[in-house]
Amino acid sequence: MQKTVLVTGGNKGIGLETTKLFRQLGCKVFVVARDFSDGTLRASTNIVPKPFDLTDIDRIPQLVAELGHIDILINNAGVMHSIPYDNYPQEKIDQMVKLNIEAPVALIREVAKSMLRTNSGRIVNNASIAGQIGHPDVWYGITKAGLINATKSFARILGPKGIVINAVAPGPVETDMLNVIPEERKKVIKSMVYTNRFAMPEDVARAIVWLATECPEYINGTCLDINNGAFPR
Ligand SMILES: NC(=O)c1ccc[n+]([C@@H]2O[C@H](COP(=O)([O-])OP(=O)(O)OC[C@H]3O[C@@H](n4cnc5c(N)ncnc54)[C@H](OP(=O)(O)O)[C@@H]3O)[C@@H](O)[C@H]2O)c1
């Protein structure tokens, strides 16, 4: 039977590669993001773009209700600002906490309603190495640590009901997000990884799709390192 997938931030970067892989598997993919105007992701029988701002937490229940049953949720959308901790505008903190933490948790809560009726479902949260070792953008690190922790809490709550929920913790990945990392820091990080390159979006997407499909259900509540051996601080 065709699986229905919801990928947040599935219109670019890691999310776009994830969307493409699910499409190749014959899934129907709802892609939630704010802006589809660049035309990279075209609507088709199996791809349904859903323009939505995920910081609008109160509207998430309505969004999920409109989509119907979701077999696989990929909480991928996220933001990083690289703003110093002592000059961080409150508005930016609020936006980041909403997008990186509150929205994924609200989406888990909402998709779980129908997953619990079928005693099945897969959820993958795109966290970050920042959630494991800290980050110069302290709010980014804090929210990603929270997402890893939420993965474990929900695995405990929903695992007994047949739902498998895991996270990934990528190091730097070649997407627009890297644009806010200073060149000097990029150089240092690159020199620390085994193969002297940053991850490509498909490296992460393939891990996400594996966790969402073929990964044994006995792997539940984990966070998979995708860092090529480097834990840069
Ligand atoms: N790149 C890295 O080095 C790296 C490393 C570790 C983890 N990650 C994580 O990987 C995930 C994807 O990041 P990426 O590298 O692929 O970055 P990206 O290319 O900048 O993608 C970010 C995605 O989030 C969506 N998004 C941002 N704000 C949103 C909002 N308010 N509502 C709905 N969607 C929103 C964006 O779409 P719109 O702008 O159209 O809304 C876009 O699809 C993030 O959670 C990030 O923290 C990235």
The ligand as an SDF file (V2000), in Angstrom:
LIG
                    3D

 48 52  0  0  0  0  0  0  0  0999 V2000
   23.0430   22.2570    6.8100 N   0  0  0  0  0  0  0  0  0  0  0  0
   23.6220   21.8560    7.9170 C   0  0  0  0  0  0  0  0  0  0  0  0
   24.8390   22.0650    8.1160 O   0  0  0  0  0  0  0  0  0  0  0  0
   22.8340   21.1080    8.9670 C   0  0  0  0  0  0  0  0  0  0  0  0
   23.5360   20.3670    9.9260 C   0  0  0  0  0  0  0  0  0  0  0  0
   22.8220   19.6850   10.9030 C   0  0  0  0  0  0  0  0  0  0  0  0
   21.4410   19.7580   10.9280 C   0  0  0  0  0  0  0  0  0  0  0  0
   20.7720   20.4910    9.9860 N   0  0  0  0  0  0  0  0  0  0  0  0
   19.3150   20.5460   10.0790 C   0  0  0  0  0  0  0  0  0  0  0  0
   18.7530   20.0850    8.8680 O   0  0  0  0  0  0  0  0  0  0  0  0
   17.4520   20.6850    8.6960 C   0  0  0  0  0  0  0  0  0  0  0  0
   17.3240   21.1840    7.2610 C   0  0  0  0  0  0  0  0  0  0  0  0
   18.2790   22.2000    7.0640 O   0  0  0  0  0  0  0  0  0  0  0  0
   19.0290   22.4770    5.6800 P   0  0  0  0  0  0  0  0  0  0  0  0
   20.4650   22.4380    5.9490 O   0  0  0  0  0  0  0  0  0  0  0  0
   18.4540   21.6410    4.5950 O   0  0  0  0  0  0  0  0  0  0  0  0
   18.6890   24.0200    5.5090 O   0  0  0  0  0  0  0  0  0  0  0  0
   17.8400   24.8560    4.4540 P   0  0  0  0  0  0  0  0  0  0  0  0
   18.2210   24.4850    3.0730 O   0  0  0  0  0  0  0  0  0  0  0  0
   18.0150   26.2630    4.9230 O   0  0  0  0  0  0  0  0  0  0  0  0
   16.3610   24.3660    4.7290 O   0  0  0  0  0  0  0  0  0  0  0  0
   15.5860   24.8130    5.8060 C   0  0  0  0  0  0  0  0  0  0  0  0
   14.1690   24.3750    5.5200 C   0  0  0  0  0  0  0  0  0  0  0  0
   13.2930   24.7970    6.5890 O   0  0  0  0  0  0  0  0  0  0  0  0
   12.1760   25.4540    6.0000 C   0  0  0  0  0  0  0  0  0  0  0  0
   11.6650   26.4710    6.9150 N   0  0  0  0  0  0  0  0  0  0  0  0
   12.3890   27.4720    7.4900 C   0  0  0  0  0  0  0  0  0  0  0  0
   11.5720   28.2370    8.2380 N   0  0  0  0  0  0  0  0  0  0  0  0
   10.3220   27.7030    8.1370 C   0  0  0  0  0  0  0  0  0  0  0  0
    9.0650   28.0520    8.6610 C   0  0  0  0  0  0  0  0  0  0  0  0
    8.8950   29.0940    9.4910 N   0  0  0  0  0  0  0  0  0  0  0  0
    7.9830   27.2840    8.3330 N   0  0  0  0  0  0  0  0  0  0  0  0
    8.1320   26.2210    7.5140 C   0  0  0  0  0  0  0  0  0  0  0  0
    9.2990   25.8290    6.9920 N   0  0  0  0  0  0  0  0  0  0  0  0
   10.3950   26.5740    7.2900 C   0  0  0  0  0  0  0  0  0  0  0  0
   12.7160   26.0900    4.7350 C   0  0  0  0  0  0  0  0  0  0  0  0
   11.6940   26.3590    3.7780 O   0  0  0  0  0  0  0  0  0  0  0  0
   11.0860   27.8520    3.5560 P   0  0  0  0  0  0  0  0  0  0  0  0
   12.2050   28.8220    3.7530 O   0  0  0  0  0  0  0  0  0  0  0  0
   10.5000   27.8330    2.1840 O   0  0  0  0  0  0  0  0  0  0  0  0
   10.0280   27.9870    4.6180 O   0  0  0  0  0  0  0  0  0  0  0  0
   13.6360   24.9890    4.2360 C   0  0  0  0  0  0  0  0  0  0  0  0
   12.9230   24.0360    3.5330 O   0  0  0  0  0  0  0  0  0  0  0  0
   17.3490   21.7860    9.7530 C   0  0  0  0  0  0  0  0  0  0  0  0
   16.5480   21.3550   10.8340 O   0  0  0  0  0  0  0  0  0  0  0  0
   18.7930   21.9570   10.2140 C   0  0  0  0  0  0  0  0  0  0  0  0
   18.8730   22.4290   11.5460 O   0  0  0  0  0  0  0  0  0  0  0  0
   21.4450   21.1480    9.0020 C   0  0  0  0  0  0  0  0  0  0  0  0
  1  2  1  0
  2  3  2  0
  2  4  1  0
  4  5  1  0
  4 48  2  0
  5  6  2  0
  6  7  1  0
  7  8  2  0
  8  9  1  0
  8 48  1  0
  9 10  1  0
  9 46  1  0
 10 11  1  0
 11 12  1  0
 11 44  1  0
 12 13  1  0
 13 14  1  0
 14 15  2  0
 14 16  1  0
 14 17  1  0
 17 18  1  0
 18 19  2  0
 18 20  1  0
 18 21  1  0
 21 22  1  0
 22 23  1  0
 23 24  1  0
 23 42  1  0
 24 25  1  0
 25 26  1  0
 25 36  1  0
 26 27  1  0
 26 35  1  0
 27 28  2  0
 28 29  1  0
 29 30  1  0
 29 35  2  0
 30 31  1  0
 30 32  2  0
 32 33  1  0
 33 34  2  0
 34 35  1  0
 36 37  1  0
 36 42  1  0
 37 38  1  0
 38 39  2  0
 38 40  1  0
 38 41  1  0
 42 43  1  0
 44 45  1  0
 44 46  1  0
 46 47  1  0
M  CHG  2   8   1  16  -1
M  END
$$$$
